[in-house]
Amino acid sequence: MFDKLLEEDERVIALMAEREERGRIKGEVRGKAELLTTIIEIRFPTLAEKAHSKLQHVKRLREFDQLARLVVTAPDENALRWVLDIW
């Protein structure tokens, strides 16, 4: 009885789709944070803890993409430290 109602109610369908999308984005954010942390651990091990701390506060996918570009192009540890300080 309720299943049919839930499947047909437009508001419920929209709400479920919105929650599903939010969950997908959270998963992507978590995955990008883990990947960037790993890259930083490999390239600049002394900055791994600082980077991990900073990445916990990033919530938008676009920010991860921008930060990833800066991480992979950082010429040295000091350059990445500067990026993390101003981020």
N, CA, C and O atoms as CSV, one atom per row, in Angstrom:
chain,resi,resn,atom,element,x,y,z
A,1,MET,N,N,0.825,-1.192,0.000
A,1,MET,CA,C,0.000,0.000,0.000
A,1,MET,C,C,0.876,1.266,0.000
A,1,MET,O,O,0.751,2.120,-0.878
A,2,PHE,N,N,1.750,1.368,0.985
A,2,PHE,CA,C,2.604,2.551,1.060
A,2,PHE,C,C,3.649,2.562,-0.046
A,2,PHE,O,O,4.029,3.624,-0.539
A,3,ASP,N,N,4.111,1.384,-0.434
A,3,ASP,CA,C,5.113,1.304,-1.496
A,3,ASP,C,C,4.618,1.958,-2.778
A,3,ASP,O,O,5.338,2.723,-3.419
A,4,LYS,N,N,3.391,1.650,-3.137
A,4,LYS,CA,C,2.824,2.213,-4.364
A,4,LYS,C,C,2.700,3.731,-4.236
A,4,LYS,O,O,3.009,4.469,-5.172
A,5,LEU,N,N,2.247,4.184,-3.075
A,5,LEU,CA,C,2.109,5.622,-2.835
A,5,LEU,C,C,3.476,6.309,-2.941
A,5,LEU,O,O,3.602,7.358,-3.571
A,6,LEU,N,N,4.487,5.714,-2.325
A,6,LEU,CA,C,5.829,6.299,-2.364
A,6,LEU,C,C,6.397,6.323,-3.772
A,6,LEU,O,O,7.085,7.272,-4.147
A,7,GLU,N,N,6.118,5.294,-4.550
A,7,GLU,CA,C,6.629,5.217,-5.913
A,7,GLU,C,C,5.964,6.215,-6.848
A,7,GLU,O,O,6.540,6.583,-7.872
A,8,GLU,N,N,4.759,6.656,-6.509
A,8,GLU,CA,C,4.008,7.529,-7.409
A,8,GLU,C,C,3.998,8.996,-6.982
A,8,GLU,O,O,3.702,9.870,-7.798
A,9,ASP,N,N,4.308,9.275,-5.745
A,9,ASP,CA,C,4.260,10.651,-5.247
A,9,ASP,C,C,5.463,11.429,-5.782
A,9,ASP,O,O,6.611,11.075,-5.512
A,10,GLU,N,N,5.194,12.475,-6.532
A,10,GLU,CA,C,6.265,13.262,-7.166
A,10,GLU,C,C,7.200,13.907,-6.145
A,10,GLU,O,O,8.406,13.998,-6.374
A,11,ARG,N,N,6.652,14.347,-5.037
A,11,ARG,CA,C,7.492,14.967,-4.009
A,11,ARG,C,C,8.454,13.947,-3.402
A,11,ARG,O,O,9.624,14.242,-3.160
A,12,VAL,N,N,7.940,12.755,-3.164
A,12,VAL,CA,C,8.780,11.705,-2.596
A,12,VAL,C,C,9.865,11.309,-3.596
A,12,VAL,O,O,11.023,11.126,-3.222
A,13,ILE,N,N,9.490,11.180,-4.847
A,13,ILE,CA,C,10.450,10.828,-5.898
A,13,ILE,C,C,11.544,11.883,-5.993
A,13,ILE,O,O,12.726,11.551,-6.088
A,14,ALA,N,N,11.151,13.155,-5.967
A,14,ALA,CA,C,12.128,14.249,-6.050
A,14,ALA,C,C,13.048,14.255,-4.831
A,14,ALA,O,O,14.257,14.447,-4.962
A,15,LEU,N,N,12.478,14.046,-3.655
A,15,LEU,CA,C,13.271,14.021,-2.429
A,15,LEU,C,C,14.269,12.861,-2.447
A,15,LEU,O,O,15.426,13.028,-2.061
A,16,MET,N,N,13.825,11.703,-2.888
A,16,MET,CA,C,14.714,10.542,-2.960
A,16,MET,C,C,15.839,10.775,-3.969
A,16,MET,O,O,16.985,10.398,-3.721
A,17,ALA,N,N,15.518,11.388,-5.090
A,17,ALA,CA,C,16.537,11.681,-6.103
A,17,ALA,C,C,17.561,12.678,-5.562
A,17,ALA,O,O,18.761,12.541,-5.803
A,18,GLU,N,N,17.081,13.677,-4.832
A,18,GLU,CA,C,17.976,14.681,-4.254
A,18,GLU,C,C,18.920,14.041,-3.236
A,18,GLU,O,O,20.117,14.327,-3.226
A,19,ARG,N,N,18.380,13.186,-2.394
A,19,ARG,CA,C,19.219,12.515,-1.392
A,19,ARG,C,C,20.231,11.584,-2.050
A,19,ARG,O,O,21.377,11.482,-1.612
A,20,GLU,N,N,19.797,10.919,-3.094
A,20,GLU,CA,C,20.698,10.038,-3.829
A,20,GLU,C,C,21.857,10.837,-4.434
A,20,GLU,O,O,23.011,10.411,-4.379
A,21,GLU,N,N,21.539,11.987,-5.005
A,21,GLU,CA,C,22.567,12.844,-5.613
A,21,GLU,C,C,23.535,13.365,-4.548
A,21,GLU,O,O,24.745,13.398,-4.769
A,22,ARG,N,N,23.000,13.769,-3.396
A,22,ARG,CA,C,23.866,14.236,-2.311
A,22,ARG,C,C,24.811,13.130,-1.845
A,22,ARG,O,O,25.986,13.375,-1.571
A,23,GLY,N,N,24.289,11.930,-1.762
A,23,GLY,CA,C,25.121,10.793,-1.371
A,23,GLY,C,C,26.213,10.514,-2.387
A,23,GLY,O,O,27.345,10.196,-2.022
A,24,ARG,N,N,25.873,10.633,-3.661
A,24,ARG,CA,C,26.856,10.419,-4.723
A,24,ARG,C,C,27.972,11.456,-4.628
A,24,ARG,O,O,29.152,11.124,-4.736
A,25,ILE,N,N,27.588,12.707,-4.426
A,25,ILE,CA,C,28.578,13.784,-4.331
A,25,ILE,C,C,29.466,13.591,-3.101
A,25,ILE,O,O,30.680,13.776,-3.178
A,26,LYS,N,N,28.866,13.220,-1.971
A,26,LYS,CA,C,29.675,12.973,-0.771
A,26,LYS,C,C,30.692,11.868,-1.022
A,26,LYS,O,O,31.836,11.954,-0.577
A,27,GLY,N,N,30.273,10.840,-1.731
A,27,GLY,CA,C,31.187,9.749,-2.063
A,27,GLY,C,C,32.321,10.215,-2.957
A,27,GLY,O,O,33.471,9.820,-2.768
A,28,GLU,N,N,31.996,11.055,-3.930
A,28,GLU,CA,C,33.037,11.597,-4.819
A,28,GLU,C,C,34.017,12.471,-4.043
A,28,GLU,O,O,35.229,12.389,-4.243
A,29,VAL,N,N,33.483,13.304,-3.161
A,29,VAL,CA,C,34.331,14.177,-2.345
A,29,VAL,C,C,35.272,13.328,-1.497
A,29,VAL,O,O,36.469,13.608,-1.425
A,30,ARG,N,N,34.739,12.298,-0.861
A,30,ARG,CA,C,35.558,11.424,-0.023
A,30,ARG,C,C,36.648,10.747,-0.859
A,30,ARG,O,O,37.801,10.662,-0.435
A,31,GLY,N,N,36.281,10.277,-2.028
A,31,GLY,CA,C,37.251,9.611,-2.900
A,31,GLY,C,C,38.352,10.542,-3.366
A,31,GLY,O,O,39.524,10.166,-3.392
A,32,LYS,N,N,37.974,11.768,-3.736
A,32,LYS,CA,C,38.985,12.734,-4.181
A,32,LYS,C,C,39.901,13.138,-3.028
A,32,LYS,O,O,41.102,13.326,-3.225
A,33,ALA,N,N,39.342,13.271,-1.836
A,33,ALA,CA,C,40.164,13.609,-0.669
A,33,ALA,C,C,41.182,12.508,-0.400
A,33,ALA,O,O,42.348,12.790,-0.121
A,34,GLU,N,N,40.745,11.258,-0.483
A,34,GLU,CA,C,41.665,10.139,-0.258
A,34,GLU,C,C,42.754,10.097,-1.328
A,34,GLU,O,O,43.925,9.870,-1.022
A,35,LEU,N,N,42.367,10.316,-2.568
A,35,LEU,CA,C,43.344,10.290,-3.662
A,35,LEU,C,C,44.376,11.408,-3.511
A,35,LEU,O,O,45.577,11.172,-3.647
A,36,LEU,N,N,43.907,12.618,-3.230
A,36,LEU,CA,C,44.843,13.737,-3.062
A,36,LEU,C,C,45.761,13.517,-1.868
A,36,LEU,O,O,46.949,13.837,-1.925
A,37,THR,N,N,45.216,12.974,-0.795
A,37,THR,CA,C,46.042,12.680,0.375
A,37,THR,C,C,47.140,11.692,0.011
A,37,THR,O,O,48.289,11.862,0.417
A,38,THR,N,N,46.797,10.675,-0.743
A,38,THR,CA,C,47.781,9.677,-1.165
A,38,THR,C,C,48.857,10.300,-2.048
A,38,THR,O,O,50.043,10.021,-1.875
A,39,ILE,N,N,48.448,11.135,-2.986
A,39,ILE,CA,C,49.416,11.792,-3.874
A,39,ILE,C,C,50.382,12.652,-3.066
A,39,ILE,O,O,51.591,12.633,-3.300
A,40,ILE,N,N,49.840,13.401,-2.119
A,40,ILE,CA,C,50.691,14.266,-1.293
A,40,ILE,C,C,51.613,13.424,-0.413
A,40,ILE,O,O,52.783,13.764,-0.238
A,41,GLU,N,N,51.094,12.327,0.140
A,41,GLU,CA,C,51.938,11.445,0.959
A,41,GLU,C,C,53.124,10.914,0.157
A,41,GLU,O,O,54.225,10.769,0.688
A,42,ILE,N,N,52.894,10.626,-1.112
A,42,ILE,CA,C,53.964,10.093,-1.961
A,42,ILE,C,C,54.954,11.190,-2.360
A,42,ILE,O,O,56.166,10.994,-2.281
A,43,ARG,N,N,54.437,12.339,-2.786
A,43,ARG,CA,C,55.327,13.404,-3.278
A,43,ARG,C,C,56.000,14.175,-2.153
A,43,ARG,O,O,57.192,14.472,-2.222
A,44,PHE,N,N,55.238,14.495,-1.121
A,44,PHE,CA,C,55.744,15.340,-0.038
A,44,PHE,C,C,55.302,14.770,1.311
A,44,PHE,O,O,54.384,15.307,1.931
A,45,PRO,N,N,55.932,13.701,1.771
A,45,PRO,CA,C,55.498,13.012,2.990
A,45,PRO,C,C,55.400,13.914,4.222
A,45,PRO,O,O,54.546,13.696,5.081
A,46,THR,N,N,56.259,14.911,4.310
A,46,THR,CA,C,56.233,15.771,5.499
A,46,THR,C,C,54.993,16.659,5.547
A,46,THR,O,O,54.669,17.211,6.599
A,47,LEU,N,N,54.301,16.802,4.426
A,47,LEU,CA,C,53.096,17.634,4.389
A,47,LEU,C,C,51.806,16.813,4.453
A,47,LEU,O,O,50.711,17.373,4.385
A,48,ALA,N,N,51.927,15.512,4.582
A,48,ALA,CA,C,50.749,14.639,4.527
A,48,ALA,C,C,49.723,14.969,5.609
A,48,ALA,O,O,48.528,15.049,5.326
A,49,GLU,N,N,50.177,15.159,6.825
A,49,GLU,CA,C,49.251,15.435,7.925
A,49,GLU,C,C,48.551,16.782,7.735
A,49,GLU,O,O,47.341,16.896,7.928
A,50,LYS,N,N,49.315,17.783,7.360
A,50,LYS,CA,C,48.742,19.113,7.124
A,50,LYS,C,C,47.725,19.057,5.987
A,50,LYS,O,O,46.646,19.643,6.083
A,51,ALA,N,N,48.067,18.358,4.921
A,51,ALA,CA,C,47.166,18.240,3.773
A,51,ALA,C,C,45.888,17.511,4.165
A,51,ALA,O,O,44.790,17.929,3.796
A,52,HIS,N,N,46.032,16.430,4.907
A,52,HIS,CA,C,44.858,15.671,5.342
A,52,HIS,C,C,43.919,16.562,6.147
A,52,HIS,O,O,42.704,16.529,5.955
A,53,SER,N,N,44.480,17.348,7.039
A,53,SER,CA,C,43.681,18.262,7.853
A,53,SER,C,C,42.943,19.284,6.986
A,53,SER,O,O,41.759,19.541,7.198
A,54,LYS,N,N,43.636,19.859,6.020
A,54,LYS,CA,C,43.023,20.851,5.125
A,54,LYS,C,C,41.941,20.224,4.255
A,54,LYS,O,O,40.886,20.822,4.044
A,55,LEU,N,N,42.198,19.029,3.754
A,55,LEU,CA,C,41.258,18.383,2.834
A,55,LEU,C,C,39.950,18.000,3.516
A,55,LEU,O,O,38.933,17.830,2.843
A,56,GLN,N,N,39.960,17.864,4.824
A,56,GLN,CA,C,38.731,17.531,5.544
A,56,GLN,C,C,37.700,18.656,5.463
A,56,GLN,O,O,36.508,18.427,5.666
A,57,HIS,N,N,38.157,19.855,5.169
A,57,HIS,CA,C,37.256,21.010,5.127
A,57,HIS,C,C,36.780,21.356,3.717
A,57,HIS,O,O,35.918,22.219,3.552
A,58,VAL,N,N,37.322,20.705,2.719
A,58,VAL,CA,C,36.912,20.958,1.336
A,58,VAL,C,C,35.644,20.158,1.062
A,58,VAL,O,O,35.606,18.953,1.311
A,59,LYS,N,N,34.613,20.814,0.555
A,59,LYS,CA,C,33.325,20.148,0.342
A,59,LYS,C,C,32.864,20.164,-1.108
A,59,LYS,O,O,31.947,19.428,-1.473
A,60,ARG,N,N,33.485,20.993,-1.939
A,60,ARG,CA,C,33.041,21.092,-3.339
A,60,ARG,C,C,34.011,20.385,-4.268
A,60,ARG,O,O,35.229,20.494,-4.129
A,61,LEU,N,N,33.445,19.664,-5.208
A,61,LEU,CA,C,34.260,18.902,-6.154
A,61,LEU,C,C,35.194,19.801,-6.948
A,61,LEU,O,O,36.337,19.427,-7.213
A,62,ARG,N,N,34.723,20.973,-7.327
A,62,ARG,CA,C,35.540,21.901,-8.114
A,62,ARG,C,C,36.804,22.305,-7.352
A,62,ARG,O,O,37.871,22.457,-7.946
A,63,GLU,N,N,36.675,22.478,-6.040
A,63,GLU,CA,C,37.844,22.831,-5.232
A,63,GLU,C,C,38.888,21.716,-5.256
A,63,GLU,O,O,40.089,21.979,-5.320
A,64,PHE,N,N,38.418,20.468,-5.203
A,64,PHE,CA,C,39.357,19.343,-5.268
A,64,PHE,C,C,40.091,19.329,-6.596
A,64,PHE,O,O,41.294,19.071,-6.644
A,65,ASP,N,N,39.373,19.604,-7.666
A,65,ASP,CA,C,40.007,19.616,-8.986
A,65,ASP,C,C,41.071,20.710,-9.070
A,65,ASP,O,O,42.161,20.488,-9.597
A,66,GLN,N,N,40.745,21.886,-8.546
A,66,GLN,CA,C,41.714,22.986,-8.556
A,66,GLN,C,C,42.929,22.643,-7.695
A,66,GLN,O,O,44.072,22.865,-8.092
A,67,LEU,N,N,42.663,22.108,-6.531
A,67,LEU,CA,C,43.750,21.753,-5.624
A,67,LEU,C,C,44.611,20.631,-6.207
A,67,LEU,O,O,45.831,20.634,-6.042
A,68,ALA,N,N,43.989,19.686,-6.877
A,68,ALA,CA,C,44.740,18.585,-7.501
A,68,ALA,C,C,45.725,19.122,-8.529
A,68,ALA,O,O,46.865,18.662,-8.601
A,69,ARG,N,N,45.294,20.083,-9.317
A,69,ARG,CA,C,46.195,20.675,-10.313
A,69,ARG,C,C,47.403,21.328,-9.638
A,69,ARG,O,O,48.534,21.213,-10.108
A,70,LEU,N,N,47.137,22.009,-8.531
A,70,LEU,CA,C,48.229,22.665,-7.813
A,70,LEU,C,C,49.167,21.643,-7.174
A,70,LEU,O,O,50.382,21.840,-7.147
A,71,VAL,N,N,48.605,20.564,-6.667
A,71,VAL,CA,C,49.422,19.532,-6.023
A,71,VAL,C,C,50.343,18.857,-7.030
A,71,VAL,O,O,51.537,18.697,-6.774
A,72,VAL,N,N,49.800,18.466,-8.161
A,72,VAL,CA,C,50.632,17.719,-9.120
A,72,VAL,C,C,51.624,18.609,-9.858
A,72,VAL,O,O,52.599,18.111,-10.420
A,73,THR,N,N,51.391,19.902,-9.864
A,73,THR,CA,C,52.330,20.802,-10.546
A,73,THR,C,C,53.263,21.536,-9.585
A,73,THR,O,O,54.131,22.291,-10.020
A,74,ALA,N,N,53.089,21.319,-8.284
A,74,ALA,CA,C,53.956,21.988,-7.305
A,74,ALA,C,C,55.403,21.561,-7.543
A,74,ALA,O,O,55.709,20.368,-7.538
A,75,PRO,N,N,56.293,22.531,-7.752
A,75,PRO,CA,C,57.680,22.181,-8.059
A,75,PRO,C,C,58.451,21.629,-6.861
A,75,PRO,O,O,59.414,20.879,-7.023
A,76,ASP,N,N,58.015,22.010,-5.653
A,76,ASP,CA,C,58.721,21.524,-4.469
A,76,ASP,C,C,57.809,21.618,-3.246
A,76,ASP,O,O,56.674,22.088,-3.323
A,77,GLU,N,N,58.340,21.159,-2.133
A,77,GLU,CA,C,57.572,21.125,-0.894
A,77,GLU,C,C,57.153,22.517,-0.430
A,77,GLU,O,O,56.036,22.696,0.056
A,78,ASN,N,N,58.027,23.491,-0.572
A,78,ASN,CA,C,57.698,24.853,-0.142
A,78,ASN,C,C,56.531,25.424,-0.933
A,78,ASN,O,O,55.688,26.130,-0.380
A,79,ALA,N,N,56.480,25.124,-2.210
A,79,ALA,CA,C,55.372,25.610,-3.036
A,79,ALA,C,C,54.052,24.998,-2.570
A,79,ALA,O,O,53.043,25.696,-2.468
A,80,LEU,N,N,54.061,23.708,-2.290
A,80,LEU,CA,C,52.824,23.068,-1.826
A,80,LEU,C,C,52.457,23.546,-0.429
A,80,LEU,O,O,51.275,23.714,-0.128
A,81,ARG,N,N,53.438,23.766,0.421
A,81,ARG,CA,C,53.161,24.294,1.762
A,81,ARG,C,C,52.462,25.652,1.644
A,81,ARG,O,O,51.504,25.928,2.366
A,82,TRP,N,N,52.941,26.484,0.743
A,82,TRP,CA,C,52.319,27.797,0.515
A,82,TRP,C,C,50.871,27.622,0.060
A,82,TRP,O,O,49.978,28.311,0.552
A,83,VAL,N,N,50.638,26.709,-0.874
A,83,VAL,CA,C,49.272,26.447,-1.361
A,83,VAL,C,C,48.379,26.031,-0.197
A,83,VAL,O,O,47.270,26.544,-0.050
A,84,LEU,N,N,48.853,25.113,0.619
A,84,LEU,CA,C,48.044,24.635,1.747
A,84,LEU,C,C,47.805,25.735,2.778
A,84,LEU,O,O,46.749,25.777,3.410
A,85,ASP,N,N,48.772,26.616,2.948
A,85,ASP,CA,C,48.609,27.718,3.906
A,85,ASP,C,C,47.530,28.702,3.477
A,85,ASP,O,O,46.791,29.220,4.314
A,86,ILE,N,N,47.437,28.961,2.175
A,86,ILE,CA,C,46.453,29.953,1.729
A,86,ILE,C,C,45.104,29.334,1.377
A,86,ILE,O,O,44.127,30.059,1.190
A,87,TRP,N,N,45.033,28.012,1.282
A,87,TRP,CA,C,43.798,27.353,0.864
A,87,TRP,C,C,42.752,27.492,1.913
A,87,TRP,O,O,41.637,26.999,1.742
